[in-house]
Amino acid sequence: MTSLLLVLATIVTGLYAGFMLAFLTGIMPGLAELTDEQFSAAMRRFNEKVPGPVFLVLFLGVVALPAAAFFTGLGEHDGVAGPAILAALICSVAGHLITVVGNIPLNNALAASEGGDDSAARAAFESRWNTLHRVRTVLSLAAFVLLAVAL
């Protein structure tokens, strides 16, 4: 059971890390070239669509599956797998904390600004959101590598 959970944790974390990396390397640089009005409108639409069922499975899975793999395998993990799974879990939890405390409030503020000054909304949003997103992307990639090592 532990092996299956570890494989599932690695797959889900890899998919999540890929999603985060796609935003970092493709979507946000593309949006950066838009006007303030276009940027704000696009980010508002992304923020409405992203927390759908598939994303929520990934978002919850990157914490639940490594935790399950770690705790079901207590006493069974070797000297590398146990610490690697635990470190991956810590990375995922830290990334989620950044999302909940940083990115989501920025998303909410951007949504609330609709119909207002898009230039001011973008100025208050873009740089801070991107900085937080870079950190959580690195954390998700680290979690994926750590789980791959644990396999």
N, C-alpha and C positions, 0 to 999 in steps of 0.2 A: 504493500500500500504506500509506503514512504517513497519508493522509487517512482511510482505513478504520480504522486503528488509533486515530486520534484520535477519530473518531466513537464507536467502541466504548468507548474509555476514558471519554469524556464520559457515555455512557449508563450504564455500570457505576458510575461514580463518583456520578452523580446518584441512582441507585437506592440505593446504599450510604448516601449522605448523607441521603436520605429515611428510610431505616430508622433511622439514628441519631437524626434529628430526631423521628421518631415516638416513640421511647423517651423522649427528653428532654421532649417537650411533652405526651405523653398517657399513656404507660405508667407512667413513674416517678411522676408526680403522682397517678395513680390508685392505685398501690400504696402511696403515702405515707399514704393514709387507712385502710389495713388495720391490724389488730392485729399485734403482733410475730410471732406464730405464723403468721398468714396471709401477711404480707410475706415472711418467711423461706422459707416453703414455696413461694410463687409464684416468687420469685427463683431458688430452687434448680431448679425445673422449667424456667424460661426458660433458665438456664445449661446445662441438659441438652439442650434442643431447639435453641437458636439455632445452635450450630456444626454444622448439617447441611450437606448438599451445596450447596444454593442459596446459603446465607450464605458458605460457603467459596469459591465461585466469585466472589462479590462481593468478599470480603475479599482474596483473592489478585489479583483483576483490577484493583483500584484501585491496585495497585503495578505489576503486570506490564504492563498495557496502556499507561499513560502512559510507562513506561520504554521499551517497544517503540516507541511513537510518537516519542518524543524521539530515540532512537538511530538508528532507521531514517531519520529525517528530518534528520540532521546535515548541515549545509551547504545544506539546502533551506528551513528555517524562516525566516520573516521576522523582523524585529527585535522583534515582539511575541509571535508564536507560540512560538518556542524558549524564551525566558525564562518564559513563562506555563506551558508544559508542564513545564519543570524545576521551577518553584515548586510546581505541583500535585503533582508526584512527591514533593517534599520534604515537603509537608503530609501526604500519604498515609503516607509512611514514619514521620513523627513521630507520627501518630495510631496507627499499628500498634505503635510502641515503647511508647506509653502503654498500649495494650491489653495487650501482652505483659508489661510490667514492673509495671503497676499493676492493671488490671481483672481479668486472669486470676488472679493470686494472691489477690485478694479473693474472686473467685468460688470458688476452690478452698477457701479458709478457710471460707466460708459452707457449702459442701457438707460439709466435714469436721465442721462443728458440728451437723449433723442429729442429733436425739435429745438435744441439750443445751439450754442456756439460749438461747432464741430472742431474748430481750430483749438479752442481751449480744452475740449474734451480729449482730443488726441494728445495734446501736450501733457495733460495730467495722466494719461494712460500708457502710451506706447513705450517710452523708455523704461519705466518701472516694470511694466508687464514683461517686456523682453528680458530684462535682467533676471527677474524671478524665473522666467521660463528657461533661460540658459542653465540656471542652477538645478532646476528640477529635471531637465533633460540629462545633464551629467549624472545626476543621482539615479535616474532610471537606467541609463546605459551601464553604470557601475553595478547596479542590481542584476542586470542581465548577465554581465560578464561573471559576476560572483556565482550566480546560479549555474552557469555553464561550467565553471570550475568545479562546483560541487558535484555535477553529474559525473 
